[in-house]
Amino acid sequence: GFLHYVVTDCEFNSSKLNDIEYTESYYYDKLEIIRFSSSVGKFVGYTEVGIKNAERLNNGPEVIARRAQKESYCLSNVGIDVESALTKS
């Protein structure tokens, strides 16, 4: 069978918004086909299908929604993780 999955990630050095990167990667059979990165600010395709989809997604409302994820998803969760780590060390 075939396997499709999405990996969403927040990488951070501190709880400041500028130190956070949000990525969302789409995989098909262990091959990354497309990725959104907040540092790039758009979708980037890595396969023929991924490139076509990146172009479509970058011209639609999806790219705007992903740009907002850095603040709405990562910022609140990173703050919780940083506080939790500091209180346990």
C-alpha positions as CSV (number, residue, x, y, z in Angstrom):
1,G,0.0,0.0,0.0
2,F,0.8,3.7,-0.1
3,L,1.4,5.9,2.8
4,H,0.7,9.6,3.0
5,Y,1.4,11.7,6.1
6,V,2.1,15.2,7.3
7,V,4.7,16.4,9.8
8,T,4.1,19.7,11.6
9,D,7.0,21.1,13.5
10,C,7.9,24.2,15.6
11,E,11.6,24.7,16.0
12,F,12.7,27.3,18.5
13,N,15.6,28.8,20.5
14,S,13.4,30.9,22.8
15,S,9.8,31.8,23.2
16,K,10.2,35.0,21.1
17,L,8.3,34.9,17.8
18,N,11.5,35.8,15.8
19,D,13.2,32.7,17.2
20,I,10.5,30.2,16.0
21,E,10.2,28.4,12.7
22,Y,7.0,26.6,11.7
23,T,7.2,23.9,9.1
24,E,4.6,21.6,7.6
25,S,5.9,18.8,5.4
26,Y,3.9,16.4,3.2
27,Y,5.2,12.9,2.5
28,Y,4.2,10.2,0.2
29,D,5.8,6.8,0.5
30,K,8.7,8.3,2.7
31,L,9.4,10.9,0.1
32,E,8.9,14.6,1.0
33,I,6.8,16.1,-1.8
34,I,6.0,19.6,-0.5
35,R,6.9,21.8,2.5
36,F,5.7,25.0,4.0
37,S,8.3,26.9,6.0
38,S,7.7,30.1,7.9
39,S,11.2,31.3,7.2
40,V,10.6,31.0,3.4
41,G,7.0,32.1,3.7
42,K,5.6,29.9,1.0
43,F,5.2,26.2,-0.1
44,V,8.1,24.6,-1.9
45,G,7.7,21.5,-4.0
46,Y,10.3,18.7,-4.2
47,T,8.7,16.5,-6.8
48,E,6.9,17.2,-10.1
49,V,3.5,16.8,-8.3
50,G,4.8,18.8,-5.3
51,I,5.9,21.7,-7.5
52,K,2.5,21.9,-9.2
53,N,0.7,21.8,-5.9
54,A,3.1,24.4,-4.3
55,E,2.3,26.8,-7.1
56,R,-1.5,26.2,-6.6
57,L,-1.2,26.6,-2.8
58,N,0.9,29.7,-3.0
59,N,-1.8,31.4,-5.1
60,G,-4.6,30.5,-2.7
61,P,-5.7,31.1,0.8
62,E,-3.7,28.2,2.1
63,V,-0.4,30.1,2.2
64,I,-2.0,32.9,4.3
65,A,-3.4,30.3,6.7
66,R,0.0,28.6,7.1
67,R,1.8,31.9,7.7
68,A,-0.5,32.6,10.6
69,Q,0.3,29.2,12.2
70,K,3.7,30.4,13.5
71,E,1.9,32.8,15.8
72,S,-1.3,30.9,16.5
73,Y,0.0,27.4,16.9
74,C,3.7,27.6,17.7
75,L,3.9,30.7,19.9
76,S,1.4,29.5,22.5
77,N,2.8,25.9,22.6
78,V,6.5,27.0,22.7
79,G,5.7,29.3,25.7
80,I,4.2,26.3,27.5
81,D,7.2,24.0,26.6
82,V,9.8,26.6,27.6
83,E,8.1,27.3,30.9
84,S,7.8,23.6,31.6
85,A,11.5,22.9,30.8
86,L,12.7,25.8,33.0
87,T,10.7,24.7,36.0
88,K,12.1,21.2,35.8
89,S,15.7,22.1,35.4
